[in-house]
Amino acid sequence: MAARLYVSIEKLDRGARMRRREFVAFVVAGVVASWPFVGRAQQIVPVIGFLNIATQEGYASNLAAFHEGLKESGYQEGKNVSIEYRWADGRYDRLPELAADLVKRRVAVIVANTPANLAAKKATDTVPIIFTTASDPVQIGLVSNLNRPGGNVTGVTQLDAALGPKRLELAHELMPAASSIALLLNTGDPIRADSLLKEAQEAATRMQLELHARHVHADPEIETAFAEFAQSKERVLVIGADAFFNSRSKLLAELCQRYALPAIFEHNEFTDAGGLMSYSGNIRDSYRWAGIYAGRILTGAKPADLPVQQSTTVELIVNLKAAKSLGITVPLSLLGRADKIIE
């Protein structure tokens, strides 16, 4: 009896060991079989490189618009796409290094504003690049043709730099008694600054006005320039269209109020923050289109086949609350043409 019991226990133990081995083999086989699927899941999450000359804080609304465009194309950060952000914080000298880093990381597409897009183009001729720019993309060398960009670069332009002379005209219409106008430019992008100065000077000569330009490249220099404006005879200011200034719209508006200086800038963030006037294309729409184009690239489209989008919407915004604090009466001719009035 004892012998038979021993044999039964041994058989049971052997059977249990068999079951354990079978179970372990089943689990291992399942894990191994899942490896290709895990690998593929990791590989199908593409990475976008987002390169910008400005600061993340200053471009929050534009970044939100970019995400809107991505979502329209079926992509959401953290779900089916990853984004590597590179902010130069106004340091133009950092752009080549940041662009090269994104290329080294093998991102699927690079989205960049001016002049970050030029740095990206120099860094690679294979990684697709989606640009946003207020300049003429053909003139600055991003593409050779708007309808057939060719190569690895396409994007969105507001052609905002061409609106510079118009801002000068609006500033003169606001303050018709002023015989001279101040112009604020960024030395960090000398090619763009020279182009803006040339266009503004031609417009000033045509209107028989004196133009006095100040060049800055850092926040302390901006405040120094405003203090000089306040002591000079230029009683109206035009702020040059530039990404460096875009990310400092709030600071510029605060300085205008502090030094009681009426000014016109390009984007609505300036008037929303308390600036007097803004006149420009819709930069948020440009970033939305950049998101749409980035999504199309991720789904297989080639930059050469995507024509450059051109923003056709131009908005004049007047902040009457700011005008009142500055003691200025805005002419009815300007108010009648305003697309938005802040009261």
ABEGO torsion letter per residue (X at the ends): XAAAAAAAAAAAAAAAAAAAAAAAAAAAAAAAAAAAAAAAAAAABBBBBBBBABBAAAAAAAAAAAAAAAAAAGBBBGAABBBBBBBAGGBAAAAAAAAAAAAAAGBABBBBBOAAAAAAAAABAABBBBBBBABBAAAAGABABAABAEEABBEBBAGAAAAAAAAAAAAAAABAABABBBBBBBAABAAAAAAAAAAAAAAAAAAGBBBBBBBBABAAAAAAAAAAAAABABABBBBBBBAAAAAAAAAAAAAAAAAGBBBBBABAAAAAAGBABBBBBBAAAAAAAAAAAAAAAAAGBBAAABBBBBBABBBBBBBAAAAAAAGBBBBAAAAAABABBBX
